[in-house]
Amino acid sequence: MTDLGKLLAQQFEPFSDDERDILKNFVQMDKDAKDFKHYKEGFLKILYKDLMNFYKWDVTHEDRTNIRKRLIRVSGLFFQVPIEELRSLSSKAKLSQKKIVYDSPPNPMEAENVEMHSYDLKYIEGFNQFFARVFIDVNLSALDYITGNREKRIYPHSQYIVFRKSIQEEVLSQTYLTASAEPLTQTQLISLYNPDGTRRDFITIGFDLIYESAFIDFFHHAPNLTPVTLSRNAHIMGYTFLEAALTRLSDLKKSGSSIEKEFPVYFLDPLHNNYSKIDSLMQFMADSLMPQIAEKIRQWNTQLSLDARNFDIYWHD
């Protein structure tokens, strides 16, 4: 077996032999090839079957996890298909959606594996306090952006948020990831833990939640979508959140307000909710995290022939 064959066998491991045959041919096929349409239709049938199974009334959490694993492993093929076809397929399957049933929203801080409707995050203590106090636009809090707001007629950009101690079980990555998304089911995957097992702060978690929300929203609704504009614009939304959170922290420090009460950055790990730890986090954001994201955006700007300093949302004309 060739190196490519081994790689594809690993990537498409959750699929049946017939499905793997379709996927292996489709991934290596030029759009001008004679059989491209045949394999594209086969690929779309696989996606639609998975989505219909995902939304069945009797599907279990484990079933949904396995379906997301399959969809994430073929996400690299999504732009082989016109985005309008994927959106249509996703919307059609969603018509059969059955909501996850629970008596009250599960608290992601009380279990290592929680699956919930995105709009229910507003009812979770800590999350609602913190994200309601960061505004990424005039009259638009991070909480509204993530969970929606019925009074303001804002819909959540994702359907589900899955909190896991580690999301590596669901994604195909050799490096540790703190977040990912499966756009067809509109699911965010978020880890509340660092690689060393310590709990994360709400600012870096917030970046992940805003980024993945934007990624899913743009995947389904943005005009003239390309992989570059999708990644660039989602990063800009995440960067906007970081700027707003850093400004909020700076203002609180100047006023001498209580971080623990006003802006519980380390709500998940209260022992770290002090100005010494906050100073280290602010320095990390200003000197490392935000410059890295800004450099990515500048590189995408170069690819798009935009001014390097352009941090506005942009779609191809």
DRENDO-1510 file (C-alpha; in Angstrom, 1 decimal, always signed):
<recs>
REC; n; res; u; v; w
REC; 1; MET; +0.0; +0.0; +0.0 .
REC; 2; THR; +1.3; +3.5; -0.9 .
REC; 3; ASP; +1.8; +6.2; +1.7 .
REC; 4; LEU; -1.3; +7.9; +0.3 .
REC; 5; GLY; -3.2; +4.7; +0.5 .
REC; 6; LYS; -2.2; +4.2; +4.1 .
REC; 7; LEU; -3.2; +7.8; +5.0 .
REC; 8; LEU; -6.6; +7.4; +3.3 .
REC; 9; ALA; -7.2; +4.1; +5.0 .
REC; 10; GLN; -6.6; +5.7; +8.4 .
REC; 11; GLN; -8.7; +8.8; +7.6 .
REC; 12; PHE; -11.6; +6.8; +6.2 .
REC; 13; GLU; -11.4; +3.9; +8.8 .
REC; 14; PRO; -15.0; +4.5; +10.2 .
REC; 15; PHE; -16.5; +3.9; +6.8 .
REC; 16; SER; -17.7; +0.7; +5.1 .
REC; 17; ASP; -15.6; -0.9; +2.2 .
REC; 18; ASP; -18.1; +0.5; -0.4 .
REC; 19; GLU; -18.0; +3.9; +1.2 .
REC; 20; ARG; -14.2; +3.9; +1.4 .
REC; 21; ASP; -14.1; +3.1; -2.3 .
REC; 22; ILE; -16.2; +6.1; -3.1 .
REC; 23; LEU; -14.2; +8.4; -0.9 .
REC; 24; LYS; -10.8; +7.3; -2.1 .
REC; 25; ASN; -11.8; +7.8; -5.7 .
REC; 26; PHE; -13.5; +11.1; -5.0 .
REC; 27; VAL; -10.5; +12.6; -3.0 .
REC; 28; GLN; -8.1; +11.9; -5.9 .
REC; 29; MET; -10.4; +12.9; -8.7 .
REC; 30; ASP; -10.1; +16.1; -10.8 .
REC; 31; LYS; -13.4; +18.0; -11.2 .
REC; 32; ASP; -13.1; +17.6; -15.0 .
REC; 33; ALA; -12.8; +13.8; -14.8 .
REC; 34; LYS; -15.5; +11.8; -16.5 .
REC; 35; ASP; -16.6; +10.0; -13.3 .
REC; 36; PHE; -16.4; +13.1; -11.0 .
REC; 37; LYS; -20.2; +13.5; -11.0 .
REC; 38; HIS; -20.8; +9.9; -10.1 .
REC; 39; TYR; -18.4; +9.9; -7.1 .
REC; 40; LYS; -19.7; +13.3; -6.0 .
REC; 41; GLU; -23.2; +12.0; -5.9 .
REC; 42; GLY; -21.9; +9.0; -3.9 .
REC; 43; PHE; -20.2; +11.3; -1.5 .
REC; 44; LEU; -23.3; +13.4; -1.0 .
REC; 45; LYS; -25.4; +10.3; -0.3 .
REC; 46; ILE; -22.9; +9.3; +2.4 .
REC; 47; LEU; -23.3; +12.7; +4.0 .
REC; 48; TYR; -27.0; +12.8; +3.8 .
REC; 49; LYS; -27.4; +9.3; +5.3 .
REC; 50; ASP; -25.2; +10.3; +8.2 .
REC; 51; LEU; -27.1; +13.5; +8.8 .
REC; 52; MET; -30.5; +11.7; +8.7 .
REC; 53; ASN; -29.1; +9.2; +11.3 .
REC; 54; PHE; -27.8; +12.0; +13.4 .
REC; 55; TYR; -31.3; +13.5; +13.7 .
REC; 56; LYS; -33.2; +10.3; +14.3 .
REC; 57; TRP; -35.4; +10.4; +17.4 .
REC; 58; ASP; -33.8; +7.3; +19.0 .
REC; 59; VAL; -30.2; +8.2; +18.3 .
REC; 60; THR; -27.9; +8.1; +21.3 .
REC; 61; HIS; -25.0; +10.3; +22.4 .
REC; 62; GLU; -22.6; +7.6; +21.4 .
REC; 63; ASP; -24.3; +7.4; +17.9 .
REC; 64; ARG; -24.0; +11.1; +17.4 .
REC; 65; THR; -20.3; +11.0; +18.5 .
REC; 66; ASN; -19.6; +8.3; +15.9 .
REC; 67; ILE; -21.4; +10.2; +13.1 .
REC; 68; ARG; -19.5; +13.4; +13.9 .
REC; 69; LYS; -16.3; +11.3; +13.7 .
REC; 70; ARG; -17.2; +10.2; +10.2 .
REC; 71; LEU; -18.2; +13.7; +9.0 .
REC; 72; ILE; -15.1; +15.3; +10.5 .
REC; 73; ARG; -12.9; +12.8; +8.6 .
REC; 74; VAL; -14.4; +13.8; +5.3 .
REC; 75; SER; -14.6; +17.6; +6.0 .
REC; 76; GLY; -11.5; +18.1; +3.8 .
REC; 77; LEU; -13.7; +17.1; +0.8 .
REC; 78; PHE; -16.4; +19.7; +1.5 .
REC; 79; PHE; -15.0; +22.3; -0.9 .
REC; 80; GLN; -14.9; +19.7; -3.7 .
REC; 81; VAL; -18.6; +20.2; -3.8 .
REC; 82; PRO; -20.4; +23.5; -4.5 .
REC; 83; ILE; -21.2; +25.0; -1.0 .
REC; 84; GLU; -24.9; +25.5; -2.0 .
REC; 85; GLU; -25.3; +21.8; -2.4 .
REC; 86; LEU; -23.9; +21.1; +1.0 .
REC; 87; ARG; -26.1; +23.8; +2.5 .
REC; 88; SER; -29.2; +22.4; +0.8 .
REC; 89; LEU; -28.4; +18.9; +2.0 .
REC; 90; SER; -27.8; +20.0; +5.6 .
REC; 91; SER; -31.1; +22.0; +5.6 .
REC; 92; LYS; -33.1; +19.2; +4.2 .
REC; 93; ALA; -31.8; +16.7; +6.8 .
REC; 94; LYS; -32.4; +19.2; +9.6 .
REC; 95; LEU; -36.1; +19.1; +8.9 .
REC; 96; SER; -36.2; +15.8; +10.6 .
REC; 97; GLN; -34.3; +17.1; +13.7 .
REC; 98; LYS; -35.3; +15.8; +17.1 .
REC; 99; LYS; -34.0; +17.9; +20.0 .
REC; 100; ILE; -31.8; +16.4; +22.7 .
REC; 101; VAL; -34.0; +15.8; +25.7 .
REC; 102; TYR; -32.9; +16.7; +29.3 .
REC; 103; ASP; -34.7; +17.9; +32.3 .
REC; 104; SER; -32.3; +20.8; +32.8 .
REC; 105; PRO; -29.2; +21.9; +30.8 .
REC; 106; PRO; -26.2; +19.7; +31.8 .
REC; 107; ASN; -23.4; +21.6; +33.5 .
REC; 108; PRO; -20.1; +21.1; +31.6 .
REC; 109; MET; -18.2; +21.8; +34.9 .
REC; 110; GLU; -19.8; +18.7; +36.5 .
REC; 111; ALA; -18.9; +16.1; +33.9 .
REC; 112; GLU; -16.1; +15.4; +31.5 .
REC; 113; ASN; -18.4; +14.8; +28.5 .
REC; 114; VAL; -21.4; +17.0; +28.0 .
REC; 115; GLU; -23.6; +17.6; +25.0 .
REC; 116; MET; -26.1; +20.4; +25.0 .
REC; 117; HIS; -28.1; +22.8; +22.8 .
REC; 118; SER; -26.0; +26.0; +22.3 .
REC; 119; TYR; -28.8; +28.2; +23.5 .
REC; 120; ASP; -28.8; +26.5; +26.9 .
REC; 121; LEU; -25.3; +27.7; +27.7 .
REC; 122; LYS; -26.9; +31.0; +28.8 .
REC; 123; TYR; -28.3; +29.1; +31.8 .
REC; 124; ILE; -25.0; +27.8; +33.1 .
REC; 125; GLU; -23.5; +29.7; +36.0 .
REC; 126; GLY; -20.1; +31.3; +35.2 .
REC; 127; PHE; -20.6; +31.2; +31.5 .
REC; 128; ASN; -23.6; +33.6; +31.6 .
REC; 129; GLN; -21.8; +36.0; +34.0 .
REC; 130; PHE; -18.6; +36.2; +32.0 .
REC; 131; PHE; -19.7; +36.2; +28.4 .
REC; 132; ALA; -22.5; +38.7; +29.0 .
REC; 133; ARG; -19.9; +41.3; +29.9 .
REC; 134; VAL; -17.8; +41.1; +26.8 .
REC; 135; PHE; -19.2; +43.0; +23.8 .
REC; 136; ILE; -17.9; +42.1; +20.4 .
REC; 137; ASP; -20.1; +44.8; +18.7 .
REC; 138; VAL; -22.4; +47.5; +19.8 .
REC; 139; ASN; -25.3; +45.9; +21.8 .
REC; 140; LEU; -23.9; +42.4; +20.9 .
REC; 141; SER; -22.4; +40.5; +23.8 .
REC; 142; ALA; -20.3; +37.4; +23.3 .
REC; 143; LEU; -23.1; +35.5; +25.2 .
REC; 144; ASP; -25.7; +36.6; +22.6 .
REC; 145; TYR; -23.4; +35.7; +19.7 .
REC; 146; ILE; -22.8; +32.2; +21.1 .
REC; 147; THR; -26.3; +31.3; +22.5 .
REC; 148; GLY; -28.6; +33.6; +20.7 .
REC; 149; ASN; -31.1; +36.1; +22.2 .
REC; 150; ARG; -34.8; +35.7; +21.5 .
REC; 151; GLU; -35.6; +39.3; +22.5 .
REC; 152; LYS; -33.0; +40.7; +20.0 .
REC; 153; ARG; -34.0; +38.1; +17.4 .
REC; 154; ILE; -30.5; +36.7; +17.4 .
REC; 155; TYR; -30.1; +33.0; +16.6 .
REC; 156; PRO; -27.3; +30.9; +18.0 .
REC; 157; HIS; -24.8; +30.1; +15.1 .
REC; 158; SER; -24.4; +26.5; +16.2 .
REC; 159; GLN; -27.0; +23.9; +17.2 .
REC; 160; TYR; -24.9; +22.0; +19.7 .
REC; 161; ILE; -21.9; +22.4; +21.9 .
REC; 162; VAL; -20.0; +19.3; +23.1 .
REC; 163; PHE; -17.7; +19.9; +26.1 .
REC; 164; ARG; -15.2; +17.2; +26.6 .
REC; 165; LYS; -12.1; +16.9; +28.7 .
REC; 166; SER; -10.3; +16.1; +25.5 .
REC; 167; ILE; -11.7; +16.4; +22.0 .
REC; 168; GLN; -9.0; +14.2; +20.5 .
REC; 169; GLU; -11.3; +11.2; +20.5 .
REC; 170; GLU; -13.5; +13.0; +17.9 .
REC; 171; VAL; -11.0; +14.8; +15.7 .
REC; 172; LEU; -8.2; +13.5; +13.4 .
REC; 173; SER; -5.2; +15.4; +14.7 .
REC; 174; GLN; -1.7; +14.5; +16.0 .
REC; 175; THR; -1.6; +17.8; +18.0 .
REC; 176; TYR; -3.7; +18.7; +21.0 .
REC; 177; LEU; -6.7; +20.7; +20.0 .
REC; 178; THR; -8.8; +22.8; +22.4 .
REC; 179; ALA; -11.7; +23.2; +19.9 .
REC; 180; SER; -13.1; +22.1; +16.6 .
REC; 181; ALA; -16.4; +22.1; +14.7 .
REC; 182; GLU; -18.5; +19.8; +12.5 .
REC; 183; PRO; -20.3; +22.3; +10.3 .
REC; 184; LEU; -23.0; +20.1; +8.7 .
REC; 185; THR; -24.5; +19.2; +12.1 .
REC; 186; GLN; -23.5; +22.7; +13.4 .
REC; 187; THR; -21.7; +21.3; +16.4 .
REC; 188; GLN; -18.9; +22.9; +18.4 .
REC; 189; LEU; -16.4; +20.7; +20.2 .
REC; 190; ILE; -14.8; +22.5; +23.1 .
REC; 191; SER; -12.3; +21.3; +25.7 .
REC; 192; LEU; -12.3; +23.0; +29.1 .
REC; 193; TYR; -8.9; +21.6; +29.9 .
REC; 194; ASN; -5.3; +22.3; +29.0 .
REC; 195; PRO; -3.0; +19.4; +27.8 .
REC; 196; ASP; -1.6; +19.1; +31.3 .
REC; 197; GLY; -5.2; +18.5; +32.8 .
REC; 198; THR; -5.6; +21.9; +34.4 .
REC; 199; ARG; -8.8; +23.9; +33.7 .
REC; 200; ARG; -8.7; +26.6; +31.1 .
REC; 201; ASP; -9.6; +30.3; +31.5 .
REC; 202; PHE; -12.8; +31.8; +30.1 .
REC; 203; ILE; -10.9; +34.1; +27.7 .
REC; 204; THR; -9.2; +31.4; +25.6 .
REC; 205; ILE; -12.4; +29.3; +25.9 .
REC; 206; GLY; -14.3; +32.4; +24.7 .
REC; 207; PHE; -12.0; +32.7; +21.6 .
REC; 208; ASP; -12.8; +29.1; +20.7 .
REC; 209; LEU; -16.6; +29.5; +21.2 .
REC; 210; ILE; -16.7; +32.7; +19.1 .
REC; 211; TYR; -14.4; +31.3; +16.4 .
REC; 212; GLU; -16.3; +28.1; +16.0 .
REC; 213; SER; -19.7; +29.9; +16.1 .
REC; 214; ALA; -18.5; +32.2; +13.3 .
REC; 215; PHE; -17.0; +29.3; +11.4 .
REC; 216; ILE; -20.3; +27.5; +11.4 .
REC; 217; ASP; -22.3; +30.6; +10.7 .
REC; 218; PHE; -20.1; +31.6; +7.7 .
REC; 219; PHE; -20.1; +28.0; +6.4 .
REC; 220; HIS; -23.9; +28.1; +6.1 .
REC; 221; HIS; -24.6; +31.7; +5.2 .
REC; 222; ALA; -21.6; +33.6; +3.8 .
REC; 223; PRO; -21.5; +34.7; +0.1 .
REC; 224; ASN; -18.8; +33.5; -2.2 .
REC; 225; LEU; -17.3; +31.3; +0.5 .
REC; 226; THR; -13.7; +29.9; +0.1 .
REC; 227; PRO; -11.5; +28.0; +2.6 .
REC; 228; VAL; -9.3; +31.2; +2.9 .
REC; 229; THR; -12.1; +33.6; +3.6 .
REC; 230; LEU; -13.8; +31.2; +5.9 .
REC; 231; SER; -10.7; +30.8; +8.1 .
REC; 232; ARG; -9.7; +34.4; +7.9 .
REC; 233; ASN; -13.1; +35.9; +8.9 .
REC; 234; ALA; -13.7; +33.4; +11.7 .
REC; 235; HIS; -10.3; +34.3; +13.1 .
REC; 236; ILE; -11.2; +38.0; +12.9 .
REC; 237; MET; -14.3; +37.4; +15.0 .
REC; 238; GLY; -12.2; +35.5; +17.6 .
REC; 239; TYR; -9.6; +38.3; +17.5 .
REC; 240; THR; -12.4; +40.9; +18.1 .
REC; 241; PHE; -13.5; +38.9; +21.2 .
REC; 242; LEU; -9.9; +38.9; +22.5 .
REC; 243; GLU; -9.5; +42.6; +22.0 .
REC; 244; ALA; -12.8; +43.3; +23.9 .
REC; 245; ALA; -11.9; +40.9; +26.7 .
REC; 246; LEU; -8.4; +42.4; +27.1 .
REC; 247; THR; -9.9; +46.0; +27.2 .
REC; 248; ARG; -12.4; +44.9; +29.8 .
REC; 249; LEU; -9.6; +43.4; +32.0 .
REC; 250; SER; -7.5; +46.6; +31.7 .
REC; 251; ASP; -10.4; +48.8; +32.7 .
REC; 252; LEU; -11.2; +46.6; +35.7 .
REC; 253; LYS; -7.5; +46.7; +36.8 .
REC; 254; LYS; -7.5; +50.5; +36.6 .
REC; 255; SER; -10.6; +50.8; +38.6 .
REC; 256; GLY; -9.5; +48.4; +41.3 .
REC; 257; SER; -12.6; +46.3; +40.9 .
REC; 258; SER; -12.9; +42.7; +42.1 .
REC; 259; ILE; -12.0; +40.4; +39.2 .
REC; 260; GLU; -13.7; +37.5; +41.0 .
REC; 261; LYS; -17.0; +39.3; +41.2 .
REC; 262; GLU; -16.9; +41.4; +38.0 .
REC; 263; PHE; -15.1; +39.3; +35.5 .
REC; 264; PRO; -14.5; +35.7; +36.7 .
REC; 265; VAL; -11.8; +34.8; +34.1 .
REC; 266; TYR; -10.8; +31.7; +36.1 .
REC; 267; PHE; -14.3; +30.7; +37.2 .
REC; 268; LEU; -13.3; +27.1; +36.4 .
REC; 269; ASP; -10.3; +27.3; +38.6 .
REC; 270; PRO; -11.0; +29.9; +41.3 .
REC; 271; LEU; -7.6; +29.6; +43.0 .
REC; 272; HIS; -6.1; +31.4; +39.9 .
REC; 273; ASN; -8.7; +34.2; +39.9 .
REC; 274; ASN; -6.3; +36.8; +41.2 .
REC; 275; TYR; -4.4; +39.8; +39.7 .
REC; 276; SER; -1.1; +38.0; +39.6 .
REC; 277; LYS; -2.5; +35.2; +37.4 .
REC; 278; ILE; -4.5; +37.7; +35.4 .
REC; 279; ASP; -1.4; +39.7; +34.7 .
REC; 280; SER; +0.3; +36.6; +33.3 .
REC; 281; LEU; -2.8; +35.9; +31.1 .
REC; 282; MET; -2.9; +39.5; +29.8 .
REC; 283; GLN; +0.8; +39.3; +28.9 .
REC; 284; PHE; +0.3; +36.0; +27.1 .
REC; 285; MET; -2.6; +37.5; +25.1 .
REC; 286; ALA; -0.8; +40.7; +24.2 .
REC; 287; ASP; +2.6; +39.3; +23.5 .
REC; 288; SER; +1.8; +35.8; +22.1 .
REC; 289; LEU; -1.8; +34.8; +21.3 .
REC; 290; MET; -3.1; +37.9; +19.6 .
REC; 291; PRO; +0.1; +38.6; +17.5 .
REC; 292; GLN; +0.0; +35.0; +16.3 .
REC; 293; ILE; -3.6; +35.4; +15.2 .
REC; 294; ALA; -2.9; +38.8; +13.7 .
REC; 295; GLU; -0.1; +37.4; +11.6 .
REC; 296; LYS; -2.3; +34.6; +10.3 .
REC; 297; ILE; -4.9; +37.3; +9.2 .
REC; 298; ARG; -2.2; +39.3; +7.5 .
REC; 299; GLN; -1.0; +36.3; +5.6 .
REC; 300; TRP; -4.6; +35.6; +4.4 .
REC; 301; ASN; -4.9; +39.3; +3.4 .
REC; 302; THR; -1.8; +38.9; +1.2 .
REC; 303; GLN; -3.4; +35.9; -0.5 .
REC; 304; LEU; -6.6; +37.9; -1.1 .
REC; 305; SER; -4.7; +41.0; -2.3 .
REC; 306; LEU; -6.0; +43.0; +0.7 .
REC; 307; ASP; -4.1; +45.6; +2.8 .
REC; 308; ALA; -2.2; +43.7; +5.4 .
REC; 309; ARG; -3.9; +45.8; +8.1 .
REC; 310; ASN; -7.4; +45.0; +6.9 .
REC; 311; PHE; -9.2; +43.3; +9.8 .
REC; 312; ASP; -12.7; +43.8; +8.3 .
REC; 313; ILE; -14.9; +40.9; +7.4 .
REC; 314; TYR; -14.4; +40.3; +3.6 .
REC; 315; TRP; -16.0; +38.1; +1.0 .
REC; 316; HIS; -15.0; +37.8; -2.6 .
REC; 317; ASP; -17.0; +40.0; -4.9 .
</recs>
